[in-house]
Amino acid sequence: MDSESKENQTKEFVYLMSVNHMSLYAYIMSMVGNSHDADDIMQNTSVLMWERFSEFKKGTDFVAWGIRIAFYKIKEFRAHNNRYQFDDDVFEQLHTKARANLTNANLYADKLNLCLAKLPSSDASLLRLRYGCDYSIKWISQRTNVSVQAVYMKLSKIHDMLGRCIKRLMAEESIG
């Protein structure tokens, strides 16, 4: 493989990994329930994914491929750790449930993004301040010259609107 192809492969892997890291980590965390163990398994999974990236079929589901690798890394981890010595059937059930939850979470996130795009700019700005920039309610209140209670009430209304929008989109999808 020439250096340009290797560089393109590296860029593609880094891109796919950065876009999908949280989904893979969520799967691992749901399987082990401990962030320190999940961090170690995620690191080992990432290394193996990079080593085997040439086996990944472009255009297929990167997360599904990564979960398959993580599944075996978690099994390997379980074999060497007494805290995770439960029946293989239970482990398989956890795996199935974790994958289903991840699929549902991704679907929910897609619907949330559609609903966020429909928000008035002032509501979207408030959400960006609170969650994107992680500013406190008090800080937002001071900067916008609105009471703390009014900020809480506005955020609550936005959350309710988003919740209703997501439920409506999910219902439409299940009907259609």
C-alpha positions, 0 to 999 in steps of 0.5 A, spaced: 500 500 500 502 506 498 503 512 502 497 516 499 492 510 500 495 509 507 494 516 509 487 516 506 485 509 510 488 513 516 483 519 515 477 514 513 478 510 520 479 516 524 473 519 521 469 513 522 471 512 529 470 519 531 463 519 529 461 513 532 466 512 538 460 514 543 455 509 540 461 503 541 463 506 548 455 506 550 455 499 548 461 497 551 459 500 558 452 497 557 455 490 557 460 492 563 457 497 567 464 500 570 467 506 566 474 504 568 473 497 565 469 500 559 475 505 558 480 499 557 475 495 553 474 501 548 482 502 548 483 495 546 477 495 541 479 501 538 486 498 537 484 491 534 479 495 529 485 499 527 489 493 526 483 490 522 481 496 518 483 493 512 477 487 513 472 493 514 467 493 508 466 500 506 459 502 505 457 497 511 455 499 518 461 501 522 458 501 528 456 493 527 463 491 525 465 495 531 460 492 536 462 485 533 470 486 535 468 489 542 463 483 543 469 479 543 474 483 547 468 484 552 468 476 552 476 476 553 475 481 559 470 477 562 474 470 562 480 474 566 476 478 571 472 474 576 467 480 577 463 478 570 463 471 571 455 470 569 452 465 564 454 465 557 446 465 556 446 471 560 451 475 556 448 473 550 442 476 552 445 482 555 449 483 548 442 482 544 439 488 549 444 492 548 444 492 541 437 493 541 438 499 545 443 502 541 439 502 535 433 505 539 438 510 541 440 512 534 433 512 532 431 517 537 437 521 536 435 522 529 428 524 531 431 529 536 435 532 530 429 533 526 425 536 531 431 541 533 432 543 526 424 545 527 425 550 533 425 557 533 432 560 533 431 563 540 430 556 543 435 553 539 440 559 542 438 557 549 439 550 548 446 551 545 448 556 551 445 551 556 447 544 553 452 546 548 456 551 552 454 548 558 453 554 561 449 554 568 442 557 568 444 563 573 449 565 568 444 564 562 439 568 566 444 574 568 446 574 560 439 575 558 436 579 563 431 574 565 429 571 571 432 564 573 425 561 574 423 564 567 430 560 564 428 554 567 420 555 565 423 556 558 427 550 558 422 546 560 417 548 555 422 547 550 423 540 552 416 538 552 416 541 545 421 536 543 418 530 547 412 531 543 415 532 536 419 526 537 413 522 539 410 524 533 415 522 529 416 515 532 409 514 531 409 516 524 414 512 522 411 506 526 405 507 522 408 508 515 
